Amino acid sequence: MKPPVFAYHAPRSVEETLELLAQLGAEAKVLAGGQSLVPMLNMRLVAPAVLVDIRHLDDLDTVEVADGRVRVGARVRHRRLERDDAAHAAQPVLREALELVAHPVIRNRGTSVGSIVHADPAAELPAVVALLDARLELTSRDGVRHVTGADAFLGPLESALRPGELATAVEFPVRSPYGGAAVEELARRHGDYALAGVAAQVDLDEDRRVTAAKAAFFGVGGEPAAIDVGQALAGQPADALRVDDAVGLARDGLDPDDDIHATASYRRHLAGVLLGRALVRAAAAATTPTAASTPDPAREVHA
Ligand SMILES: Cc1cc2nc3c(=O)[nH]c(=O)nc-3n(C[C@H](O)[C@H](O)[C@H](O)COP(=O)(O)OP(=O)(O)OC[C@H]3O[C@@H](n4cnc5c(N)ncnc54)[C@H](O)[C@@H]3O)c2cc1C
């Protein structure tokens, strides 16, 4: 199918973009990588009167690691973030999640901020945002506001973005010296959206025992939210986790849907299996120092 008729603007600055978005309101859609928007236009699932293409906004094409955050501008493509060594050292779960997003050809065009504001419940990055309590920066002519973690998602394909706003960046916290995270998913073919997936985070004390743990699922509900499973793992040694209680706790909190790909009960079962694997790998990652984490002398002794 062909898209409905629309007007097209490609502003040259953030200010010009914000002015256009303020004037057009709900009539406009931002065009970033187009990897979700263009198929939706072609299928006539959306019909904005105007597309505002942000391709010229070079100020937003930056990845910065500073002040305990990995800041990713709205023009940054998935593939660029995936390959950024400083971002990888600072928060390794980003590369792990991005490698599971579609195929390289789609990651070469699609943007990470676009994926987050698109808020597909089967997408990897929104779950990582919920898990890490990452901060989305939303800018309008009236100023900047921030939404954090699961507050960035209101429902399937609905983020906290309001008409007139441009998502200018997302900021992920740098991995803590005692924290690790991992992503597990099952897709029918590599690169497909996952039938179910989970991002998990485990924090340890200096004796390598669990102090906190949480998980954020994708493909198993309407929008990602972090589930606290720390009480089911607290005090356990990182190298000998017993995950059954945590898996049971998380499964009780899930409410997946049936669809043509899987039944709800299969998804719930699968989500638990994946969580068990992700927790074990997250705990292992938490015992591995990264370049960006500040090694603690006590931890070096235990390593
Ligand atoms: C075949 C295929 C397979 C895919 N598989 C996966 C997958 O497995 N996992 C996954 O996570 N994704 C997958 N995707 C989606 C891909 O990751 C998209 O690139 C991403 O979801 C959207 O990013 P984009 O930059 O292309 O956004 P666009 O398509 O340009 O925009 C998407 C939506 O977000 C809005 N938007 C984008 N950027 C901004 C901004 N800065 N400010 C305000 N609004 C904005 C747009 O207006 C639009 O509503 C797949 C896509 C395809 C085509």
PDBQT file of the ligand as one rigid body, heavy atoms in Angstrom, charges set to zero:
ROOT
HETATM    1  C1  LIG A 401      11.101  -5.668   9.907  1.00  0.00    +0.000 C 
HETATM    2  C2  LIG A 401      11.289  -4.897  11.197  1.00  0.00    +0.000 A 
HETATM    3  C3  LIG A 401      11.648  -5.590  12.337  1.00  0.00    +0.000 A 
HETATM    4  C4  LIG A 401      11.821  -4.909  13.527  1.00  0.00    +0.000 A 
HETATM    5  N1  LIG A 401      12.185  -5.623  14.642  1.00  0.00    +0.000 NA
HETATM    6  C5  LIG A 401      12.364  -4.987  15.802  1.00  0.00    +0.000 A 
HETATM    7  C6  LIG A 401      12.750  -5.679  16.981  1.00  0.00    +0.000 A 
HETATM    8  O1  LIG A 401      12.953  -6.887  16.976  1.00  0.00    +0.000 OA
HETATM    9  N2  LIG A 401      12.872  -4.968  18.130  1.00  0.00    +0.000 N 
HETATM   10  C7  LIG A 401      12.663  -3.625  18.171  1.00  0.00    +0.000 A 
HETATM   11  O2  LIG A 401      12.806  -3.020  19.236  1.00  0.00    +0.000 OA
HETATM   12  N3  LIG A 401      12.324  -2.930  17.079  1.00  0.00    +0.000 NA
HETATM   13  C8  LIG A 401      12.173  -3.570  15.911  1.00  0.00    +0.000 A 
HETATM   14  N4  LIG A 401      11.818  -2.845  14.800  1.00  0.00    +0.000 N 
HETATM   15  C9  LIG A 401      11.557  -1.392  14.934  1.00  0.00    +0.000 C 
HETATM   16  C10 LIG A 401      12.833  -0.561  14.857  1.00  0.00    +0.000 C 
HETATM   17  O3  LIG A 401      13.611  -0.747  16.035  1.00  0.00    +0.000 OA
HETATM   18  C11 LIG A 401      12.478   0.935  14.722  1.00  0.00    +0.000 C 
HETATM   19  O4  LIG A 401      13.578   1.549  14.203  1.00  0.00    +0.000 OA
HETATM   20  C12 LIG A 401      12.105   1.677  15.966  1.00  0.00    +0.000 C 
HETATM   21  O5  LIG A 401      11.049   1.098  16.647  1.00  0.00    +0.000 OA
HETATM   22  C13 LIG A 401      11.634   3.107  15.672  1.00  0.00    +0.000 C 
HETATM   23  O6  LIG A 401      12.713   3.917  15.458  1.00  0.00    +0.000 OA
HETATM   24  P1  LIG A 401      12.745   4.909  14.215  1.00  0.00    +0.000 P 
HETATM   25  O7  LIG A 401      13.882   5.834  14.453  1.00  0.00    +0.000 OA
HETATM   26  O8  LIG A 401      12.767   4.122  12.968  1.00  0.00    +0.000 OA
HETATM   27  O9  LIG A 401      11.395   5.727  14.420  1.00  0.00    +0.000 OA
HETATM   28  P2  LIG A 401      10.298   6.155  13.357  1.00  0.00    +0.000 P 
HETATM   29  O10 LIG A 401       9.784   4.960  12.634  1.00  0.00    +0.000 OA
HETATM   30  O11 LIG A 401      10.782   7.283  12.540  1.00  0.00    +0.000 OA
HETATM   31  O12 LIG A 401       9.183   6.707  14.377  1.00  0.00    +0.000 OA
HETATM   32  C14 LIG A 401       8.459   5.829  15.205  1.00  0.00    +0.000 C 
HETATM   33  C15 LIG A 401       7.485   6.650  16.053  1.00  0.00    +0.000 C 
HETATM   34  O13 LIG A 401       8.201   7.415  17.022  1.00  0.00    +0.000 OA
HETATM   35  C16 LIG A 401       8.018   8.817  16.799  1.00  0.00    +0.000 C 
HETATM   36  N5  LIG A 401       9.330   9.433  16.999  1.00  0.00    +0.000 N 
HETATM   37  C17 LIG A 401      10.519   8.928  16.594  1.00  0.00    +0.000 A 
HETATM   38  N6  LIG A 401      11.521   9.710  17.041  1.00  0.00    +0.000 NA
HETATM   39  C18 LIG A 401      10.944  10.715  17.716  1.00  0.00    +0.000 A 
HETATM   40  C19 LIG A 401      11.466  11.835  18.430  1.00  0.00    +0.000 A 
HETATM   41  N7  LIG A 401      12.784  12.051  18.530  1.00  0.00    +0.000 N 
HETATM   42  N8  LIG A 401      10.597  12.673  19.029  1.00  0.00    +0.000 NA
HETATM   43  C20 LIG A 401       9.262  12.464  18.932  1.00  0.00    +0.000 A 
HETATM   44  N9  LIG A 401       8.706  11.409  18.294  1.00  0.00    +0.000 NA
HETATM   45  C21 LIG A 401       9.547  10.558  17.694  1.00  0.00    +0.000 A 
HETATM   46  C22 LIG A 401       7.491   8.950  15.388  1.00  0.00    +0.000 C 
HETATM   47  O14 LIG A 401       6.723  10.113  15.210  1.00  0.00    +0.000 OA
HETATM   48  C23 LIG A 401       6.669   7.672  15.259  1.00  0.00    +0.000 C 
HETATM   49  O15 LIG A 401       5.421   7.840  15.876  1.00  0.00    +0.000 OA
HETATM   50  C24 LIG A 401      11.657  -3.495  13.589  1.00  0.00    +0.000 A 
HETATM   51  C25 LIG A 401      11.318  -2.788  12.427  1.00  0.00    +0.000 A 
HETATM   52  C26 LIG A 401      11.136  -3.481  11.243  1.00  0.00    +0.000 A 
HETATM   53  C27 LIG A 401      10.783  -2.696  10.008  1.00  0.00    +0.000 C 
ENDROOT
TORSDOF 0
